[in-house]
Amino acid sequence: MKFRAGIVCVYRSERASRSVAKAIGPDNMQAPKSMKISTRTVGRRVETTIEFDGRIETFLSTLDDLLACTQAAESMI
């Protein structure tokens, strides 16, 4: 089954959004071939899109991991 999710986080400054995007970016490189994850900054926003063709459990686990990494990055800034 195919799944797609978009996550948008808004920060107080462009610097903060770039820092968060940079912190979570390396995790995106380790995705399975059936998964596409892209993260970009648009001003004060960090926009992440996840597309996956596979089991919903894997998709939800990936979303959970991304949010945990985002929370960790936010706590450091």
N, CA, C and O atoms as a GROMACS GRO file, in nm:
protein
  308
    1MET      N    1   0.084  -0.117   0.000
    1MET     CA    2   0.000   0.000   0.000
    1MET      C    3   0.089   0.124   0.000
    1MET      O    4   0.197   0.123   0.058
    2LYS      N    5   0.044   0.230  -0.065
    2LYS     CA    6   0.121   0.354  -0.071
    2LYS      C    7   0.068   0.454   0.031
    2LYS      O    8  -0.052   0.470   0.050
    3PHE      N    9   0.163   0.522   0.095
    3PHE     CA   10   0.131   0.621   0.197
    3PHE      C   11   0.209   0.748   0.168
    3PHE      O   12   0.316   0.745   0.107
    4ARG      N   13   0.152   0.861   0.212
    4ARG     CA   14   0.221   0.990   0.198
    4ARG      C   15   0.182   1.077   0.318
    4ARG      O   16   0.065   1.081   0.357
    5ALA      N   17   0.281   1.146   0.375
    5ALA     CA   18   0.254   1.237   0.486
    5ALA      C   19   0.339   1.362   0.470
    5ALA      O   20   0.450   1.357   0.417
    6GLY      N   21   0.286   1.471   0.515
    6GLY     CA   22   0.359   1.597   0.517
    6GLY      C   23   0.358   1.652   0.658
    6GLY      O   24   0.254   1.654   0.724
    7ILE      N   25   0.474   1.696   0.703
    7ILE     CA   26   0.487   1.754   0.837
    7ILE      C   27   0.547   1.893   0.821
    7ILE      O   28   0.649   1.911   0.754
    8VAL      N   29   0.483   1.991   0.883
    8VAL     CA   30   0.531   2.129   0.877
    8VAL      C   31   0.550   2.178   1.020
    8VAL      O   32   0.459   2.171   1.102
    9CYS      N   33   0.670   2.230   1.047
    9CYS     CA   34   0.700   2.290   1.177
    9CYS      C   35   0.742   2.434   1.153
    9CYS      O   36   0.819   2.461   1.061
   10VAL      N   37   0.692   2.525   1.234
   10VAL     CA   38   0.723   2.667   1.219
   10VAL      C   39   0.803   2.712   1.341
   10VAL      O   40   0.767   2.682   1.455
   11TYR      N   41   0.912   2.785   1.315
   11TYR     CA   42   1.001   2.830   1.421
   11TYR      C   43   1.006   2.982   1.429
   11TYR      O   44   0.955   3.051   1.341
   12ARG      N   45   1.067   3.032   1.533
   12ARG     CA   46   1.072   3.177   1.554
   12ARG      C   47   1.165   3.248   1.457
   12ARG      O   48   1.150   3.368   1.434
   13SER      N   49   1.259   3.175   1.401
   13SER     CA   50   1.354   3.239   1.309
   13SER      C   51   1.394   3.143   1.198
   13SER      O   52   1.380   3.022   1.211
   14GLU      N   53   1.444   3.200   1.089
   14GLU     CA   54   1.494   3.118   0.979
   14GLU      C   55   1.616   3.038   1.024
   14GLU      O   56   1.637   2.925   0.982
   15ARG      N   57   1.696   3.098   1.110
   15ARG     CA   58   1.814   3.028   1.161
   15ARG      C   59   1.775   2.900   1.235
   15ARG      O   60   1.837   2.796   1.217
   16ALA      N   61   1.672   2.910   1.317
   16ALA     CA   62   1.624   2.793   1.391
   16ALA      C   63   1.572   2.686   1.295
   16ALA      O   64   1.600   2.568   1.312
   17SER      N   65   1.496   2.728   1.194
   17SER     CA   66   1.442   2.629   1.100
   17SER      C   67   1.554   2.561   1.022
   17SER      O   68   1.547   2.440   0.999
   18ARG      N   69   1.656   2.636   0.983
   18ARG     CA   70   1.769   2.575   0.912
   18ARG      C   71   1.844   2.477   1.002
   18ARG      O   72   1.888   2.372   0.957
   19SER      N   73   1.857   2.511   1.130
   19SER     CA   74   1.926   2.423   1.224
   19SER      C   75   1.852   2.291   1.242
   19SER      O   76   1.914   2.185   1.242
   20VAL      N   77   1.721   2.298   1.256
   20VAL     CA   78   1.642   2.176   1.273
   20VAL      C   79   1.649   2.091   1.146
   20VAL      O   80   1.670   1.970   1.153
   21ALA      N   81   1.632   2.154   1.031
   21ALA     CA   82   1.636   2.080   0.904
   21ALA      C   83   1.772   2.012   0.885
   21ALA      O   84   1.779   1.899   0.838
   22LYS      N   85   1.878   2.082   0.921
   22LYS     CA   86   2.012   2.025   0.908
   22LYS      C   87   2.030   1.906   1.004
   22LYS      O   88   2.093   1.807   0.970
   23ALA      N   89   1.974   1.918   1.123
   23ALA     CA   90   1.988   1.812   1.223
   23ALA      C   91   1.914   1.684   1.184
   23ALA      O   92   1.962   1.574   1.209
   24ILE      N   93   1.796   1.698   1.122
   24ILE     CA   94   1.720   1.579   1.087
   24ILE      C   95   1.754   1.528   0.947
   24ILE      O   96   1.717   1.416   0.912
   25GLY      N   97   1.822   1.607   0.869
   25GLY     CA   98   1.857   1.569   0.731
   25GLY      C   99   1.934   1.440   0.718
   25GLY      O  100   1.899   1.358   0.632
   26PRO      N  101   2.038   1.416   0.796
   26PRO     CA  102   2.114   1.291   0.780
   26PRO      C  103   2.031   1.164   0.798
   26PRO      O  104   2.060   1.063   0.735
   27ASP      N  105   1.927   1.169   0.882
   27ASP     CA  106   1.840   1.052   0.899
   27ASP      C  107   1.767   1.019   0.770
   27ASP      O  108   1.736   0.903   0.743
   28ASN      N  109   1.739   1.122   0.690
   28ASN     CA  110   1.667   1.100   0.565
   28ASN      C  111   1.748   1.016   0.467
   28ASN      O  112   1.690   0.950   0.381
   29MET      N  113   1.878   1.017   0.478
   29MET     CA  114   1.964   0.946   0.383
   29MET      C  115   1.961   0.795   0.405
   29MET      O  116   2.004   0.720   0.317
   30GLN      N  117   1.913   0.749   0.519
   30GLN     CA  118   1.916   0.607   0.551
   30GLN      C  119   1.782   0.537   0.523
   30GLN      O  120   1.761   0.425   0.568
   31ALA      N  121   1.694   0.601   0.450
   31ALA     CA  122   1.562   0.544   0.422
   31ALA      C  123   1.573   0.428   0.324
   31ALA      O  124   1.661   0.427   0.238
   32PRO      N  125   1.483   0.329   0.337
   32PRO     CA  126   1.481   0.218   0.241
   32PRO      C  127   1.446   0.269   0.101
   32PRO      O  128   1.392   0.378   0.085
   33LYS      N  129   1.476   0.189   0.000
   33LYS     CA  130   1.451   0.230  -0.138
   33LYS      C  131   1.304   0.256  -0.167
   33LYS      O  132   1.273   0.338  -0.254
   34SER      N  133   1.214   0.190  -0.097
   34SER     CA  134   1.071   0.208  -0.119
   34SER      C  135   1.016   0.332  -0.048
   34SER      O  136   0.896   0.358  -0.050
   35MET      N  137   1.107   0.410   0.017
   35MET     CA  138   1.066   0.528   0.092
   35MET      C  139   1.142   0.650   0.041
   35MET      O  140   1.263   0.645   0.018
   36LYS      N  141   1.070   0.758   0.024
   36LYS     CA  142   1.132   0.884  -0.015
   36LYS      C  143   1.100   0.987   0.092
   36LYS      O  144   0.984   1.011   0.125
   37ILE      N  145   1.205   1.048   0.147
   37ILE     CA  146   1.188   1.150   0.249
   37ILE      C  147   1.261   1.275   0.202
   37ILE      O  148   1.379   1.270   0.167
   38SER      N  149   1.190   1.386   0.201
   38SER     CA  150   1.255   1.512   0.163
   38SER      C  151   1.222   1.618   0.268
   38SER      O  152   1.108   1.629   0.313
   39THR      N  153   1.323   1.693   0.305
   39THR     CA  154   1.308   1.800   0.404
   39THR      C  155   1.364   1.927   0.344
   39THR      O  156   1.472   1.927   0.285
   40ARG      N  157   1.290   2.036   0.359
   40ARG     CA  158   1.337   2.165   0.309
   40ARG      C  159   1.292   2.275   0.403
   40ARG      O  160   1.197   2.259   0.480
   41THR      N  161   1.362   2.387   0.396
   41THR     CA  162   1.322   2.503   0.474
   41THR      C  163   1.261   2.606   0.379
   41THR      O  164   1.307   2.625   0.267
   42VAL      N  165   1.158   2.670   0.428
   42VAL     CA  166   1.093   2.779   0.356
   42VAL      C  167   1.073   2.889   0.460
   42VAL      O  168   0.974   2.890   0.534
   43GLY      N  169   1.168   2.981   0.463
   43GLY     CA  170   1.161   3.085   0.566
   43GLY      C  171   1.175   3.023   0.704
   43GLY      O  172   1.275   2.957   0.734
   44ARG      N  173   1.076   3.045   0.788
   44ARG     CA  174   1.078   2.992   0.925
   44ARG      C  175   1.018   2.853   0.935
   44ARG      O  176   1.006   2.799   1.045
   45ARG      N  177   0.982   2.793   0.823
   45ARG     CA  178   0.916   2.662   0.821
   45ARG      C  179   1.013   2.551   0.780
   45ARG      O  180   1.101   2.570   0.696
   46VAL      N  181   0.995   2.436   0.842
   46VAL     CA  182   1.063   2.313   0.798
   46VAL      C  183   0.952   2.223   0.746
   46VAL      O  184   0.859   2.188   0.819
   47GLU      N  185   0.963   2.185   0.620
   47GLU     CA  186   0.862   2.101   0.556
   47GLU      C  187   0.923   1.967   0.520
   47GLU      O  188   1.022   1.961   0.447
   48THR      N  189   0.865   1.861   0.570
   48THR     CA  190   0.912   1.726   0.541
   48THR      C  191   0.799   1.647   0.477
   48THR      O  192   0.685   1.649   0.524
   49THR      N  193   0.832   1.578   0.369
   49THR     CA  194   0.736   1.492   0.300
   49THR      C  195   0.791   1.350   0.301
   49THR      O  196   0.909   1.328   0.272
   50ILE      N  197   0.706   1.256   0.335
   50ILE     CA  198   0.744   1.115   0.336
   50ILE      C  199   0.649   1.040   0.243
   50ILE      O  200   0.527   1.050   0.256
   51GLU      N  201   0.706   0.964   0.150
   51GLU     CA  202   0.628   0.878   0.062
   51GLU      C  203   0.682   0.736   0.078
   51GLU      O  204   0.803   0.715   0.079
   52PHE      N  205   0.591   0.640   0.091
   52PHE     CA  206   0.634   0.504   0.119
   52PHE      C  207   0.538   0.404   0.056
   52PHE      O  208   0.416   0.424   0.057
   53ASP      N  209   0.594   0.299   0.002
   53ASP     CA  210   0.515   0.190  -0.052
   53ASP      C  211   0.553   0.065   0.027
   53ASP      O  212   0.657   0.004   0.002
   54GLY      N  213   0.466   0.027   0.123
   54GLY     CA  214   0.498  -0.087   0.207
   54GLY      C  215   0.398  -0.100   0.320
   54GLY      O  216   0.282  -0.062   0.308
   55ARG      N  217   0.445  -0.155   0.430
   55ARG     CA  218   0.359  -0.182   0.546
   55ARG      C  219   0.335  -0.055   0.627
   55ARG      O  220   0.426   0.025   0.647
   56ILE      N  221   0.212  -0.038   0.673
   56ILE     CA  222   0.177   0.081   0.750
   56ILE      C  223   0.258   0.090   0.879
   56ILE      O  224   0.289   0.199   0.925
   57GLU      N  225   0.291  -0.026   0.939
   57GLU     CA  226   0.370  -0.025   1.063
   57GLU      C  227   0.506   0.042   1.040
   57GLU      O  228   0.553   0.118   1.125
   58THR      N  229   0.568   0.014   0.927
   58THR     CA  230   0.698   0.076   0.894
   58THR      C  231   0.681   0.225   0.872
   58THR      O  232   0.763   0.305   0.919
   59PHE      N  233   0.576   0.264   0.803
   59PHE     CA  234   0.548   0.405   0.777
   59PHE      C  235   0.527   0.481   0.908
   59PHE      O  236   0.586   0.587   0.928
   60LEU      N  237   0.444   0.427   0.997
   60LEU     CA  238   0.418   0.493   1.124
   60LEU      C  239   0.542   0.500   1.212
   60LEU      O  240   0.564   0.598   1.283
   61SER      N  241   0.623   0.396   1.208
   61SER     CA  242   0.748   0.396   1.283
   61SER      C  243   0.842   0.505   1.233
   61SER      O  244   0.910   0.571   1.311
   62THR      N  245   0.845   0.523   1.103
   62THR     CA  246   0.928   0.628   1.043
   62THR      C  247   0.880   0.766   1.086
   62THR      O  248   0.961   0.852   1.120
   63LEU      N  249   0.749   0.788   1.083
   63LEU     CA  250   0.693   0.915   1.128
   63LEU      C  251   0.729   0.941   1.275
   63LEU      O  252   0.768   1.052   1.311
   64ASP      N  253   0.716   0.839   1.358
   64ASP     CA  254   0.748   0.852   1.499
   64ASP      C  255   0.896   0.888   1.518
   64ASP      O  256   0.929   0.975   1.599
   65ASP      N  257   0.983   0.822   1.443
   65ASP     CA  258   1.126   0.848   1.452
   65ASP      C  259   1.157   0.991   1.407
   65ASP      O  260   1.237   1.060   1.471
   66LEU      N  261   1.096   1.034   1.299
   66LEU     CA  262   1.119   1.170   1.250
   66LEU      C  263   1.076   1.274   1.353
   66LEU      O  264   1.147   1.371   1.377
   67LEU      N  265   0.960   1.254   1.414
   67LEU     CA  266   0.913   1.348   1.515
   67LEU      C  267   1.002   1.348   1.639
   67LEU      O  268   1.025   1.453   1.699
   68ALA      N  269   1.051   1.231   1.678
   68ALA     CA  270   1.142   1.224   1.794
   68ALA      C  271   1.273   1.297   1.763
   68ALA      O  272   1.325   1.369   1.848
   69CYS      N  273   1.325   1.280   1.643
   69CYS     CA  274   1.448   1.350   1.604
   69CYS      C  275   1.426   1.500   1.597
   69CYS      O  276   1.513   1.579   1.636
   70THR      N  277   1.310   1.540   1.548
   70THR     CA  278   1.276   1.682   1.543
   70THR      C  279   1.268   1.741   1.683
   70THR      O  280   1.319   1.850   1.709
   71GLN      N  281   1.206   1.668   1.773
   71GLN     CA  282   1.194   1.714   1.912
   71GLN      C  283   1.333   1.727   1.976
   71GLN      O  284   1.359   1.822   2.049
   72ALA      N  285   1.419   1.632   1.950
   72ALA     CA  286   1.555   1.639   2.005
   72ALA      C  287   1.630   1.760   1.949
   72ALA      O  288   1.700   1.830   2.023
   73ALA      N  289   1.615   1.785   1.820
   73ALA     CA  290   1.682   1.901   1.759
   73ALA      C  291   1.627   2.031   1.817
   73ALA      O  292   1.703   2.124   1.843
   74GLU      N  293   1.496   2.037   1.837
   74GLU     CA  294   1.434   2.157   1.895
   74GLU      C  295   1.485   2.184   2.037
   74GLU      O  296   1.503   2.300   2.076
   75SER      N  297   1.506   2.079   2.112
   75SER     CA  298   1.551   2.097   2.250
   75SER      C  299   1.694   2.149   2.257
   75SER      O  300   1.736   2.201   2.361
   76MET      N  301   1.769   2.135   2.148
   76MET     CA  302   1.908   2.180   2.146
   76MET      C  303   1.922   2.328   2.104
   76MET      O  304   2.027   2.389   2.123
   77ILE      N  305   1.815   2.385   2.046
   77ILE     CA  306   1.826   2.524   2.002
   77ILE      C  307   1.755   2.619   2.095
   77ILE      O  308   1.756   2.740   2.072
   0.00000   0.00000   0.00000
